Amino acid sequence: MSWAGTGDAYAASYAQLCAGTGEVLRAHLGVPGGRSLLDVGAGDGTLAAAWSDAGWRVTAAEPEASMRRVAELQHPTLTITADALPALSFDDGAFDVVVANFVLNHVSDPSAAASELRRVAAGTVAASIWSASPASLWGEVTTRAGVMPLAGARLPADKDFERTASGFERMLRGAGWEPVVTEYTWTWRPTPEMLWRSVVGGVAGAGALYATLSDADRRRFRQAFDAVIDERRDGEVIPHVQTAAVAVDHRGGRAR
């Protein structure tokens, strides 16, 4: 899946969804106390800016140019680099804490990427993945619209891992982590406008699918979307229950 050019649409939609793990991550990381934190795959900078506001010395690493542009506009005081996994430019143990929120579920070599996160962390390293798909609504829309879903790209068997909390833990241990992995569930409440903005902006799997559709299929897709939204809405929002696996490795420095 390509995230190229999706920065504006992501910031207006899924950035809020992915920031849903911020509360549980903050609880694991301890008191900032001016410590350094690297946010890898920082997207539009939503969480990186929150870390900074809380008192961390933050560096945000984001390889996608449109994401960096949005982050620079929204959070002009952030330090932002174009570093990308699995080869970050930082020295061993360069940061007190390293965070990768919903990143290891997108990279081509999750184990190598996880090892790199551990390498640049002097203390705590934390990461999250989806352990239950956040896209159930789009599956229903696709079925009702009668369009063929995109075949999901799979990693080679020697690179992939089971997208569960236990599978995540096994992969991380193989990459040199000593993690505690827990599942975290919360409710995201986007508006219909946010959801539709994500699709027409090419964000995630639904956006990638929409980009391939003919005009007629797009009309059917929009009609199906409106029908599903009418059934699921709660006032002005569409409640989505989300579940992520969150891994934290305090080796080298316990949270204070």
C-alpha positions in Angstrom: 0.0 0.0 0.0 1.4 3.4 -1.0 1.0 6.4 1.3 2.4 8.8 -1.3 0.6 12.1 -1.5 -2.0 11.2 1.2 -0.7 13.7 3.9 -3.6 16.1 3.8 -6.3 13.4 3.6 -4.6 11.4 6.4 -4.4 14.5 8.7 -8.1 15.1 8.2 -9.1 11.5 8.9 -7.0 8.6 10.1 -4.5 10.7 12.1 -7.2 11.0 14.8 -7.7 7.2 14.6 -4.1 6.3 15.0 -3.6 8.8 17.8 -6.1 6.7 19.8 -3.2 4.7 21.3 -1.6 7.9 22.7 -3.1 7.6 26.1 -1.9 4.0 26.7 1.6 4.8 25.3 2.0 7.8 27.5 1.1 5.6 30.5 4.0 3.3 29.6 6.7 5.8 28.9 6.8 7.5 32.3 7.6 11.1 33.2 9.2 13.0 30.3 11.6 15.1 32.4 13.2 16.5 29.3 14.2 13.1 28.0 14.7 12.5 24.3 12.0 10.6 22.3 12.1 9.4 18.6 8.7 9.0 17.0 9.3 6.7 13.9 6.7 6.9 11.2 5.3 10.1 12.7 2.8 10.8 9.9 1.3 14.2 10.2 3.0 14.8 13.6 -0.1 14.5 15.8 1.4 12.2 18.5 4.9 13.7 18.1 3.5 17.2 18.9 1.6 15.7 21.9 4.9 14.2 23.2 6.6 17.5 22.8 3.9 19.4 24.5 4.2 17.0 27.4 7.8 17.8 27.9 9.8 15.3 25.8 12.6 16.4 23.5 11.1 15.0 20.3 12.5 14.0 16.9 9.8 12.9 14.4 11.0 10.6 11.6 8.6 10.4 8.6 9.8 9.3 5.1 6.7 10.3 3.1 7.0 13.9 1.8 3.4 14.9 1.9 3.1 13.7 5.6 6.3 15.8 6.5 4.8 18.8 4.7 1.6 18.6 6.7 3.5 18.0 10.0 5.8 21.0 9.3 2.7 23.2 8.6 0.7 22.1 11.6 3.6 21.8 14.1 6.4 24.2 13.0 8.5 23.7 16.1 8.9 20.0 15.6 12.2 18.5 14.6 11.3 16.3 11.6 13.6 14.1 9.5 13.0 11.8 6.5 14.5 8.8 8.2 12.9 5.5 7.3 13.0 1.9 8.6 14.8 -0.4 8.5 17.9 1.9 8.3 17.7 4.9 10.6 20.6 7.4 10.5 20.9 7.7 14.3 23.7 6.3 16.5 23.1 3.3 18.8 21.1 4.3 21.9 20.7 7.8 20.5 17.3 8.3 22.2 16.0 7.7 25.7 12.7 6.4 24.3 11.7 5.2 20.8 8.1 4.9 19.6 6.6 3.4 16.4 2.8 3.7 16.4 1.2 1.5 13.7 4.4 1.3 11.7 5.5 -2.4 11.9 2.3 -3.5 10.3 3.3 -1.6 7.1 7.0 -2.3 6.6 8.5 -4.9 4.2 10.7 -6.5 6.9 9.0 -6.2 10.3 11.7 -8.0 12.3 14.6 -5.9 10.8 12.6 -2.8 11.4 11.9 -3.8 15.0 15.6 -4.5 15.6 16.4 -1.1 14.3 14.0 0.5 16.7 15.7 -1.4 19.6 19.1 -0.3 18.4 18.5 3.4 18.6 16.8 3.2 22.0 18.9 3.7 25.1 15.9 2.8 27.2 12.2 2.1 26.5 11.0 1.1 23.0 7.3 0.8 22.2 5.3 -0.1 19.2 1.7 -0.9 18.2 -0.1 -2.7 15.4 -3.7 -3.4 14.6 -4.6 -6.8 16.1 -8.2 -6.4 14.7 -8.8 -4.8 11.4 -9.9 -1.1 11.6 -11.6 -1.4 8.3 -14.8 -3.4 8.9 -17.0 -0.6 7.7 -15.2 -0.5 4.3 -15.6 -4.2 3.8 -19.3 -3.8 4.2 -19.4 -0.8 1.8 -17.3 -2.7 -0.8 -19.7 -5.8 -0.6 -22.8 -3.7 -0.9 -21.4 -1.7 -3.8 -20.7 -5.0 -5.6 -17.1 -4.1 -6.4 -14.2 -6.4 -6.2 -11.9 -5.8 -3.2 -8.2 -5.4 -3.8 -6.2 -8.5 -3.1 -4.2 -7.7 0.0 -0.5 -7.8 -0.5 1.2 -10.4 1.8 4.7 -10.4 2.9 6.9 -13.5 2.1 6.4 -16.2 4.7 9.9 -15.6 6.2 9.1 -11.9 6.7 5.5 -12.0 7.9 4.1 -12.5 11.3 0.7 -13.4 12.8 -1.2 -10.1 13.3 -2.3 -10.9 16.9 -0.9 -9.9 20.2 0.9 -13.2 20.6 2.2 -13.2 17.0 3.4 -9.6 17.5 5.3 -10.7 20.7 6.9 -13.6 19.0 8.1 -11.4 16.1 9.5 -8.8 18.5 11.3 -11.4 20.6 13.0 -12.7 17.5 14.1 -9.2 16.8 15.8 -8.8 20.1 13.1 -7.2 22.2 11.9 -8.3 25.6 8.4 -6.9 25.3 5.3 -6.9 27.4 2.4 -7.0 24.9 -1.2 -6.0 25.8 -4.3 -5.3 23.8 -6.0 -1.9 24.0 -9.5 -1.2 22.8 -11.1 2.2 22.4 -13.9 3.8 20.3 -13.1 6.1 17.5 -15.9 8.5 16.6 -15.2 10.0 13.1 -17.8 12.0 11.2 -19.0 10.7 7.8 -17.1 13.6 6.2 -13.8 12.4 7.8 -14.4 8.9 6.5 -15.2 10.0 3.0 -12.2 12.3 2.9 -9.9 9.4 3.7 -11.3 7.4 0.7 -11.1 10.1 -1.9 -7.7 11.1 -0.6 -6.3 7.6 -1.2 -5.8 6.7 2.5 -5.4 3.0 3.5 -6.9 0.1 1.7 -10.3 1.7 1.0 -8.6 4.7 -0.5 -6.4 2.5 -2.7 -9.4 0.6 -3.9 -11.4 3.7 -4.6 -8.6 5.0 -6.8 -8.9 2.0 -9.1 -12.7 2.2 -9.6 -14.6 3.4 -12.7 -16.9 6.4 -12.4 -19.9 4.0 -12.3 -18.3 1.9 -9.5 -17.5 5.1 -7.6 -21.1 6.1 -7.7 -22.2 2.7 -6.4 -19.5 2.9 -3.7 -20.8 6.3 -2.6 -24.3 5.0 -2.4 -23.3 2.0 -0.4 -21.2 4.2 1.9 -24.2 6.5 2.6 -26.4 3.5 3.3 -24.0 2.0 5.8 -23.4 5.3 7.5 -27.1 5.8 7.9 -27.3 2.5 9.7 -24.2 3.0 11.9 -24.4 6.6 12.8 -24.9 7.9 16.3 -25.9 11.5 15.9 -23.1 13.2 14.0 -20.5 10.5 14.3 -19.9 6.8 13.4 -18.6 4.9 16.4 -15.8 2.5 15.5 -14.5 0.0 18.2 -10.8 -0.4 17.6 -8.3 -2.9 19.0 -4.5 -2.6 18.9 -1.6 -4.7 20.3 0.8 -2.4 22.2 4.3 -3.7 22.9 6.7 -2.1 25.4 10.3 -3.1 26.2 11.8 -1.3 29.1 15.1 -3.1 28.9 17.9 -0.6 29.5 15.7 1.9 31.4 12.5 1.4 33.3 9.8 4.1 33.0 10.0 6.4 35.9 
